[in-house]
Amino acid sequence: IVTVTAALVVGSTVGSPEEVVRVQISLDSAGATVASIQVNLAFDGGVLTSPAGAISTALPEGWVFESNSPAAGELRFVLLDLTAVGQPFNGPIFEATFTIDAGAPAGDVSITAAIAEAVDDAGMTLIMTVTDGIVTVTAALVVGSTVGSPEEVVTVQISLDSAGTTVSLVQVNLRFDGANLTIPVGARGTALPAAWFFISNSPAAGELRFVSLDLAGMGQPINGPIFEATFTIDAGAPLGDVSITAEVATAIDDAGVALIVTVTNGVVTVGGP
């Protein structure tokens, strides 16, 4: 007798507060014909909100799919062949979508398959190994975007959400087209603590650097604009988007450990007069 062991894997992903994240749930039935699948996920509903389920594969002929969230911290999936003929599976079958709460702390949030059951075409439940997943909540750095005309001075905000983690040092190096965005100048943002040391410089065309640190080493959580970049759009700049990329985005906590930081880059859109 050959014993078939199926494998269900709940994927993992990374995101920052207020971001929508997606997790794939995959099944390898090891060649066995499957006629029904049920997966119930459990997670911290205070951190992972607005759960929604979808099917990741094309719905086979004669099959039905259902997903619902009966309570915070729960998301359920059912896939059933009404003909009971079934088929093998090997790959993503379901997708779970969550919104990370705005106040979510940095760290890992477990997503556990509290129920994972696959039944074959003979009505027998397959032996199944389960690998649970996680959503890693990270700090988020966002380089803002703006619109301007040639020869106009424009300002871009650089914001940090440390996801509740105490931060004692922040470094951001911006890269951009120095021929179109000229005279770069850096300044403090409104969310940067007034007592912190701050310095900014442009070592070359197309570069603007910022460093700020708490000389006392204590730090604090940050959520808001920390730096401000000002540019003059060149008189000959063509119409269109000029990317502003955070080539370096480092945040250090009060223990000297670098945070995982999700970066969203910005653009200056050059328009007509």
C-alpha positions, 0 to 999 in steps of 0.5 A: 500500500502506497501512502500519499501525503499531500502538502498545503503551504500558506505563503508569507509576505511583507507589508507596512501599515495600511498596505493591502497584502496578498498571501497564496495558499498552495496544495500539492496533492502528490498526484492524488485525485481531490474532490473537495478542499477546505482551509480555515485560516486563523490570524490576529484580526486586530493587525490583519483586517478586511480579510477576503478570499479568492480562488487562485486557479481557474475554477474547474468545470463542475466545481464550486468555490466559497470563501467567507470571514465569519469573525475577525481573525478567521478566513475560510475557503471551500472548493468542491467538485459537485460531480465528485470526479475530482482532479489532482492539484499542484500549485496555488489554489486560494488567495487571501487578501488583508489590510494591515491595520494603521496601528500595527506594530512591526514584526511577524503575524502568523497565519495558521491553517486551523483546518486543512482538509482534502478529500479524494474521489473515494471520500477518503481524507488525504494525509496532509502536511501543513506549512503555516505562513506569516505577514511581516509588518515593516516600517514604511518610507514613502517618497512623495510625488508632486507636479511642476512646470519648467523653472518652478521650485517644487517640494517633495516630502519623505515620510516614515512610519516606523510601525510603532518601533522606536527609531534613533537614526534615519538615513535616506539617499535620494537619486534622480535626474540631476539635469531635470531636477536641479539645485536640490536642497534638504530640510527637516520634515514636520515629524522629525523630533526637534532635538535630533541632529540633522544634516543634508547635502548633495554630493553630486548632481542627481543626489540628495542625502539626509541623516538624522539621529538622536544623540541621546540614543533613546529614539522614539517611534515616528509616523509622518514627514521626516525630511523635505526635498526641494528642487528647481525644475530645469528650464529645458526639462521635457514634459513627463515624470522624473523618478525620485528613488530612495537608493538608501533607506535605513532606520535603526532602532534604539538597540542598534538594529536595522529595521526592515523598511518597505520603500515607495518611490516618488516622481515629479511630473513636469507639466506645461506652464 
